[in-house]
Amino acid sequence: MSKFTRRELAAALSTSAVLLARPQAQTPPQAPSPDDELKASRAQLRDNADQLDKFPLPMAAEPATAFKP
């Protein structure tokens, strides 16, 4: 096993940091179709309603404000 000098070690680390920092060619993410977005929104609402159903809420509970016409 050979030993690196401080200069060799610094050069090796700086070279690898430059290679890692270089942007990679990536395809831009596809925008979801309106149908997929609608399905995801409905699924999220359903999941939220299921989570709220787990907590008991007595009928005597009232909202903090009263809505009057």
URSULSUL-V82262 format. One record per residue. N is the residue number from 1. RES is the residue in three letters. NEAR is the number of other ideal C-beta (glycine too) atoms within 10 Angstrom. D_FIRST is the distance of its C-alpha to the first C-alpha in whole Angstrom. Layout:
BEGIN
N_RES_NEAR_D_FIRST / N_RES_NEAR_D_FIRST
END
This chain:
BEGIN
1_MET_2_0 / 2_SER_4_4 / 3_LYS_6_7 / 4_PHE_11_10 / 5_THR_8_13 / 6_ARG_7_16 / 7_ARG_8_18 / 8_GLU_11_15 / 9_LEU_11_14 / 10_ALA_11_18 / 11_ALA_12_19 / 12_ALA_11_16 / 13_LEU_11_18 / 14_SER_10_22 / 15_THR_10_21 / 16_SER_10_21 / 17_ALA_10_24 / 18_VAL_9_26 / 19_LEU_8_25 / 20_LEU_8_26 / 21_ALA_7_29 / 22_ARG_7_30 / 23_PRO_5_33 / 24_GLN_5_33 / 25_ALA_4_36 / 26_GLN_6_38 / 27_THR_5_42 / 28_PRO_5_44 / 29_PRO_6_45 / 30_GLN_7_49 / 31_ALA_8_52 / 32_PRO_11_53 / 33_SER_9_56 / 34_PRO_8_60 / 35_ASP_8_60 / 36_ASP_11_57 / 37_GLU_11_57 / 38_LEU_11_60 / 39_LYS_12_59 / 40_ALA_11_56 / 41_SER_10_58 / 42_ARG_10_61 / 43_ALA_10_58 / 44_GLN_10_57 / 45_LEU_10_61 / 46_ARG_10_61 / 47_ASP_10_58 / 48_ASN_10_59 / 49_ALA_9_63 / 50_ASP_9_61 / 51_GLN_9_59 / 52_LEU_9_62 / 53_ASP_9_64 / 54_LYS_6_62 / 55_PHE_6_64 / 56_PRO_6_68 / 57_LEU_8_70 / 58_PRO_5_73 / 59_MET_5_76 / 60_ALA_5_77 / 61_ALA_7_74 / 62_GLU_7_75 / 63_PRO_6_73 / 64_ALA_4_73 / 65_THR_6_76 / 66_ALA_6_79 / 67_PHE_5_79 / 68_LYS_4_83 / 69_PRO_2_85
END
